[in-house]
Amino acid sequence: AGETASLEEQLQGWGEVILMTDKVLRWERAWFPLALMSVVSFSFLMIYYLDPSVLSGVSCFVMFLCLADYLVPALAPRIFGSNKWTTEQQQRFHEICSNLVKSRRRIVGWWKRLFTLKEEKPKMYFMTMLFTLAVVAWIGQQVHNLFLTYLIVSFLLLFPGLNQHGIITKYIGMAKREINKLLKHKEKKNE
């Protein structure tokens, strides 16, 4: 609760923007996924067209973040009207901050588990890391960097909406059923 309150305080100037972004990412309107993918596709097409160096690209990205950090808290109340902040919006903002804290804890937990695995089972850690990094290197060799980044960014931005609308659960359930069918079929063959 303390971490959530601290995060809410830090992001207070971004409240309206965060709520709007949350609505877009959860696809509250039918055209939000199309708009989201259009913006992402346009951004990546501009990067492809301009073909900036890594240093220029990182510099421009950080410059954009600095501008947003400076301008959003100043302009958001004028655009969205801070006097319209309702208890429902405050509750949703609290839920978003709580989810961000939980996500951060999960990532830290996975990171700690990885180091626990390294300490307890160094050979398994070594083989797992070696295999995983070899697969990632192979994928990186097969797919162009910018296209791969586009796919990752698109998936990450579409994930909340896919999850909200039950699409991920549906396809994971279908995959589990198919795997179970294959396992049962294999067991029957072995008998």
PEJO-V640658 format. One record per run of one state. SS is the DSSP state (H for helix, E for strand, - for the rest). FROM is the first residue (numbers start at 1). LEN is the number of residues. If there is no record, write none. Layout:
# PEJO-V640658
SS|FROM|LEN, SS|FROM|LEN
This chain:
# PEJO-V640658
-|1|1, H|2|9, -|11|1, H|12|14, -|26|6, H|32|19, -|51|3, H|54|31, -|85|2, H|87|34, -|121|1, H|122|21, -|143|2, H|145|20, -|165|2, H|167|24, -|191|1
